[in-house]
Amino acid sequence: MNISSIIVLVKPEDLESVSAAIDAINGAERHFTDPSGKIIATIEAPEISEEVRILGEIEQLDRVISAQMHYSYAEEELEAGREKIGVDRGAERILSDETDISQITYGGDVNKLLEKARKGK
């Protein structure tokens, strides 16, 4: 799943109509509107190409001055990166109710942990 945040700019007098139009788009969710004409929304889609399509749909709405993506999270990329460097799903293991708390340690340096994982230690 991919999730991106976007900022949409409109004239203050168009805020209500554009907000309603964004709310009607499948995969888009409005989270905040500012009386000055700023709208914060997210786009959620199974693939990046679908996110880009939804962003394009929002950009093409009547009265939209601009719509820009500001943050994007792609779950597939994260998983591929974890596999590439050999990082396991440690947080899920630690948060499990079956994990003995005495077995949890913290080294204090994420970079050292990643380097260790890359070396297979």
N, C-alpha and C positions, 0 to 999 in steps of 0.2 A: 504494500500500500504506500502511496506517495501523498504527502501533505505539504502544502505550501501556503505561506501567508502572503497576502497582497494588500496594497494600499491603493484605494480608488479615490481620485479627486473629482469633485463636481462643484458647481456653484451652490451656495447655501440654499437657494430657492429650489434646487433640483434634488436635494438630499432625500426627501421622502419618496419620490417616484423612482429614483435609481435604486434606493435601498429595497423597495418592493420588487423591482426587476431582478436584483441579485438574489433575493430570497426565493424567487421562482426558478432559479437555475439549479438543476440537479447536480450535486457535487460541490456547490458553493454554499458557504454559510457565513452570514454577516455576524460579527461579534461586537463591533463598536462603531458608533457614528458620532461625529463631532459637528456642532452647529456651523463650524467654519467651512464644512464641505468635505471632510475626510471620512472615509469608510475603511475600517479594517475588517478583512474577511479571510477565510481560509478556503482552499480548494483541496478536495480529497478525491483521488482517483487511483485505479489499480496500476496505471502506467503513466509515465511522464508525458507521452504524447497526448493522453486524454487531459492531463492537467493544462498543457499548453493550449489545447482546444478550448477548454473552459475559460482560461484567461483571455483568449481571443474573443470569445463570446461576450465577456464582460467589457472588454475594450471597445467593442462595437455597439454597446448599448447607447441609445440616444442620451445625450446630455453628459456623457462621461468625458471628462477632460483627459484623464490618464488613468491607467491601471498598471501597476508595476508589482512584480513578484519580488519579495524581500527576503524570504527564507524558504528553503525547500528541503524536505526530508524524504529520502527514498529508501524504504526498508530493504529492498533488494540490494542496493549498493552497500548498505551497512552490513548485511549478511555476507556478501561477497568479500568485503574487506576483512571481516572477522575470520573467514575461512582462509584467506590469503596469508594472514599473519599468525594464524593458529590460535586465536583467542577463543577460549570456550565461553559458555554461557554462565559464567561464575555467579553473577548476581542472582539468577534464577535458582541456582543451587543453594546459595547462602540464604535467600529469602524463604526457602522451603521450610515448612514446619518440621520436617524430618531431619534437618541439619542440627547436629549437636553444636551449641554455641561455643563450646570450648575448642572446637576445630576451626573456628574462624579467626584468621589473622589478617593484619593490615600492615603492609610494608611501607606505606607512606609515600611511595614514588611510582606513579603510574607508568612513567617512561621505563623504569627498571623492570617493572612487571611485563610490559610489552616486549622489551628486549629479551627477557628470559623466555617468553612464549615463542619468540621468533627462533631462538636457539634450541627450542625443544626441551628446555629444562623444567 
